[in-house]
Amino acid sequence: MRYTFGCQKQFKKQADLARHVQFKHSQAVRQALAATSVAEQDTTTETTETLEEGYEDIENEIPSPDLQAIEDNNMDNEFDEFPDEIPELHSQYGVPVDNSVSNHELSVATYIRQQFTGADLDFMQHVILDNPMDQTAITRILSFNRSRLQPEHVPTFKTGKDLHQRLDSSNHLSVVINRFNYTLPMFNIPKIFKDYKKANVLLSKILSNLATKLQDSSLQSNFAYCFTKQFNSAGERLYDEAYSGDYCEELQNQLPNGATPLLVIFSSDAALATKIGKQSFHPLILDFGNIKKSLRKKLNSRSSILVTYLPIVSPMKKSDVNSPFLTAYRRAVTHSALELIMFDIKDWIKDGADLISPDGRLRKFFPCLFNFNGDYPEQTLFSTVSPLCKSFPMPCCLVPADCLSECGKSCLFWGVKTTETMTRSFQRCMAKRSFSEVVQSFAVNGQVPFVRNAFYDLGPRFCIHSAVTPDPMHAIYIGIFGYHLWGVTKEIIREVNGDAGVDTVDSRFALVPNYPGFNHYSKGVSSLSQLTKKDFKSIMMQLLPCVVDLVLREVTICLRTFLDIAMLVSNTSHTCASLDSLEGKLVEFDGQLDVFRREKDMNFPKMHTLSCFQRAITRFGGSDSFGTEHMEATQQFNVVKAYARTNHKNSEEQMIRHVTRMDKVFAIRRLLAGDFGANPDEASGRQKEKVVSLVSAVSGFYMWNLDSHLPAYRGFEQKLKRYFTSRILSDGLLLQYQTLKLVDYDEDNREVVDFIRITAKSQNSFCIYRSLLVKPPPMELGLAGTTLFVGKPLRFFAVPVKGNGNMLFALVQRYKELPTASQNETGCFILKPVTTAGGFIIIPAAAIEARGHMVPYFQDGQEGGSGQVYLNPYAEKYIWASIGSSQDAPHLSDSEEE
C-alpha cells in the first residue's frame, strides 16, 4: 500500500508521508493527515509557510523547517483570521436557533431499545460497570446462562466480542473516540540522545465528543447557556458557579448576538497505572463549565470526557533530567499532539456550530477555553512558551523571578500574560537577530527557546494564559505548607527546644482524638515521608495547639494567618466582603513571612500562586470549580482501572475502548431510567433542612433509677419537664441511644452526614449547639459573642410522648470559654468543663448544629491532663465561618517585628 497527498508523490511508509507534509505543505493540511490514512486522496491544498512550524530548536538538534520566515521576523499576519477588534456587543446570549424542542432524547432511547433488549442492558451493566470482564469471561457467562435461563432473560449477544462490537458501533451514545498514531519526525539528534525513540501520539476526534456530550438530556436542569450573576439573600453578588465568574462574561462579550458560549475546561496530569510505578500515562480530560459544579464534580456522574493520552517523554538516564534538549523535545512532542487534537475544532471555534443542547433545542455554540487545571509543571508545559520564561516563570502573569515571594501583590500588579503580549514579546526578542543566534544564546543560558503554543492558532477565546488557574491542593497544602512551612517549623522547634521538642510534638499528635476527615498519627508526625494532601491538611489543621509553646510567637501568628487564608480559599462561594478579607490576609501573611524567610528562601512559584486566588475566584467562581483534585480522582478509572483491563500491549487504545464502553453504559442507564440529574428540591431551588436522628439503641431506663447524687443527674426530671407543658410523659421509660446522626445539606443540596458518639473510653465526641431551643435559655453569651455553645454529650435518649411519638434529647456537660486574657494566639478557643450541677443540662437534639473537634490543652503543665481543651474551629468550615473568622489575629509589636 502506498500513501499519497495529492502532489504526485507516493510513499511506502506513513512516517515518510508525514515528514513530507510537514516540510512541504501547510500546517492545516499536515494536521488533517491525522484524521485518516489519506490513501488515494485527490484534494490539494494551497501551500503556506508560517512561523509555527518549528519545534524547540537547540543548535540544530531540531531544525526549524521555516527558518527563513523566522529570520525575516515575518509575524505580522499570524492572527489575521482573528482580528484584534472585539465584535459588536449584544445583550442576548444562549438564544436557541430553533425554539422547537427536538425528540433527541426519545430518538436515542428508541435507538437503544431497538439495538438492545432488557436482558442485554442488564447484562452490559453487570459485565461492563459492576464487574468488568474481558471477552473470554463474557463468552463463558453467556454460554452458562443460555442453557439455564428463560429465553426472555437470555441476552442476544453470542460472544463477548459480539457485545463489544455492538457497543462500540453505537455512535449515538456518550464518547466517540477515533484513534491513530502520528510520529514526530526528528533529525540531527545529538549522539547522546540517539536512544530516544520517536513519539507516538494518540489522538481523538474531539468534535464528535463535544457534540455527543451536549445532547445528553440528563444535563437539562444543570446546564447554563450564558453568563449568569448569582446573589445571596442579602442581595450581595456571589462568586460560586463557573458561569457566574467575570471571565465567562468577558468571553461571552466576544461572541455574536444570540451565540452560546461553551466553557471548555481542560485538565491534565501524568498518573501511575501501577503501585510499583513502572508504567505511567498522561490523560487529557475535558469538561464543561456550563454544568453546575455539584454535578460536574461527582465521579459517578461521568460528566468529564477522556480526550486522549498525551505522549510521555521520560529521561533514559538520571543525568538527562535537567537536559535543555530533553525539555525542548518534551514540549515539542506535547504541543505537536495538542495541535493535531485542536485541529478538529479550529473551524468550530471561529464560526461556531449549530448543535442540539441538553434541553433539546438547537443553539449555536462557540467553544471557549475557560479553564486549564494542572499543577505548576503541567501549567508551564502547556502555557509557558515565552523566550523570557526564566525571567517571568509564572504562566499567568509577568511577575519577575526574584519577586515570587511577594504574595501580597496580585497578578494585576505585575501585568497579565495573553497570547498577544507573548507574541509581541517574541517579536521584540527577534528584532535584528537571526533565529539561530537566539537559539544559541538560549542554550548557553540554560533557557528554553520559543516554541509555538498549540493554543495560539485558536484565537483570543482560547488564550491559555488567561485560562490557567491556581491549584489549591498543590499550592496550599502540598506546596507551601508541605514542602516549605512544615519543614521550617520543625527546624525552628529543634533550634529552640532541641530534639526533645520534636518528640513532644509527636507525643501530642498521638493524643489528639480521631476526627472525621483527618488522619490520626499514633506514632507522631516528624518522621513521616511521602505524605499526601490529606496528610498535610491533617497536620496543618491540628498543628497550632501542639506547637504554640514550642515556637516563637511570630511563627504562631504567621501560621495562623496562613490557616485563615486556606479556610477563605476553600469556601465554595464568595462575596466581595470575603474577597476583601482574603486580600487583607494575604498582605498580612506577606509581612509575617519574614520569620520563615530568615530560615529558608521563600522565593518559589507556588508562593506567588497564593496571590492568584482572589483574582481567580472572581473570574472562575469558587475554588471548588477549578483545581486538580477532581481530575486526579478520575484517574482511578481513566488510568488505574483502565490499565488493569488491558494485556499491557498497545495499552492506550485498549484503555480508551474500556473507558468509552463504560461511559456509554452510564449514558444508557441515565436515559432509560429517566434520571435528569436533579431531584425536585434541586430543580425548584429549595434548600433542604437539617435532619437529626438517634441510632444504635442501647437500652431503656427510668428517670427515678438515676443516681441523683451524681452532679450530672441532679434535678434530671425537673430539667426534662421544662420542655413539656400540657403534654404528659407516658410512663417515665426513656429509650437510650449511643449515637446521634446529623444529616445536613450544603448550598447545592448535597448530603453531609456526621455522627456524634458516646463511647466507654471517655473520649465522647463534642457537639456545638445553639441556645435558642434550650430551656431555660442561658444568661451569658456563647463562643465569640454568638449563640453557639459547646457541650460533651453524656446520654442520648428519646422520650415517648402520648399522641406525639418520641422527642429526642441529649444530656450534655457544658464547656465554658476562658476569658480573653487567658486565650492564646492559636485561633482556637480554650474551654474548661463546668463541673457544678448547673454545668449539666438537657438540650433538644434539634439544637445540635455540628460536631466539635477538641484537642487537649497541652500548655497546662500536665500535657492535657487538666481537662481543659481547645475547640479547633479550622476543622469545620461551618464553625470557622460562624466564630473562627470573627476573631482578629494578634499583630506583632514593633519590637517583635524587629
C-alpha angles and dihedrals in degrees: 000000000000128000124220137177102200095268098102092257123116131197134195095212129050090221090061090050090050091053091050093050093048094057103031108034139049124283093245094056091044089057093045087060089076095062096069143357088265090212112167092002111170100190122105129203133212110254116238132172122217139176092239096075095086126092121202106307122204114177098319094314091120104015116210112241090209099047096137093054090052093048089052088053089227100167101127097105100045095109101031092124090054107048120206095237116093115239119252110289120240132187101226126069135165091036114159116245087213119024093200112105112237124222092233093129091050093045093051091045089049090049091052093050091048093051100039135034124219090261089052092053094048091047093049092051090051098049099032105037112014100036111008110212137179124243095266094053091046091052091052093051091048090052091047094050096044093072098037107043133070113264093249090056096049116099117239093231115111098198140357089260090055091053093051093046094051092046093047092050094054096097093169091078135076120307124007114194125185116195139199139149125249121189118215107224115229127187136185094014112179115259094249089060098045090108093064111106126221114270118251111211119205110208138188139199099253094182094064090046093055095043093050093047093051091057092061104118091197086079092058098110095032102053126094119204099196144010110301127188117220126209135189127227091274092056094252118140115255127211100206120117121049092244090056093063126104093244090062089055091046092053093043092054089061092061129089122255115294095011122141118224113223106205105214117201119194122194126184138173135143116250137191115244095197134040093239089057100231096127127045136173135197110219122193110210126197127201139161126248088204089075118087109257092230087068098030093057095050112102094207091055090068090207093151123084125219103225101179147309110263118221116265119218109198127181114253090207131036089235090062095061095094095032113137089216093053090051090049092046093049092053092045091054094045097048092044089056091047091050091055092047095048094047088079092066101030094105091041091056091053102041104019126227134247106237137162110258126214091267090058096252126123114248136171106243125198114192114225126184100240105165140009111195120197143113120272098273089049092050093051090048092054102034115013099088101133120119085231093060092120091053095043106026100172115098094216107042146018100253109150117248092244094053100056093111093062094095093165091074118075129215091265090063091059099033128257129257122239135171090258096049092048092051091050090048090056091048091055092049091051095049112128093348132101121240092243091056092051092048092050093050091050092050092050091050093047092245130136116248124233116289122190107247115230090224094055093079092056097071135242094308088065097049105152093197092058092046098053111113131197114249114227094198098052097031104045110022105026100024113038100022103028101042100030123011096041093051093046091048091056090050091051090051089052092049093051102036106014123227089320089069092058090048089052091054090051093050092048094051088052089057095051107107122242115270131184112262095020130090119236117226110201091171098044134257108252097088099040119124137186092032124182131219090267090053094051092045091050092051094044095050093049099036106091099060089051099049107027093106094039100058137048117281092243090057091054092049092049093050091047092053089050090052090052090052091051091050093048092049092049093059110117093218133025140198128202088262094055091047090051088050090051091051091051092049091051091053090048092048092050090057095043094048092082090089088063094038089062089060101037140007107262095188101115133123098254091058089061089046086068090067091052096066097081093055092040092055092052090048103039107020129245119357091252087067092068140026134081101274095095092041092054089050090057090055088076091074100020094054117005101041093033092054091048089060094057133082088235092249117109084354098175095063093047092047093052091049090051094049092044092053092050091050091050093051089048089053092049091051092050095048097045095041092052092233105161095182099254137074122223093266091053092046093050095042094238115152114229118233128236117269122208122191139161121237137177100048113214109181145302127268139183121235093229090057093063116106102251091192090073113086091229094062102037109124091000095150094046092049091051096047090059087078093055124068114164095355117098127215112245103231107325094264112136125194113227124211134188101211138040116207119210117196111185132166130224125221090281092052091249113155118250114189126193134170131212110200137191111215135184094239095073089248096117118165116255122231136209113221137178121237096219094091096036119108120241094022114232117258096218130067122259132232113335090352095302131119091256119113135180125232140170110225115230099173137011113201143163123224115212108222122193110254094356107072119227128338116207123225141167130212106217138178111229122235116204127210115243118238118279092253090060095052122094139212098274096095088233122117116244109218134182128200121254104228100180123097090263089058092071115071139164116235131181113256088234089066092065110101105178147335118276126224109223125191121189115256098246095180095072094093090251098074092247097324097119095076095245115129142189119239102216107211092183091071094071126039091210093055094043092049091049102044112351098064091049092066115092114225114237117254128226119251121236092259092051092049090052 
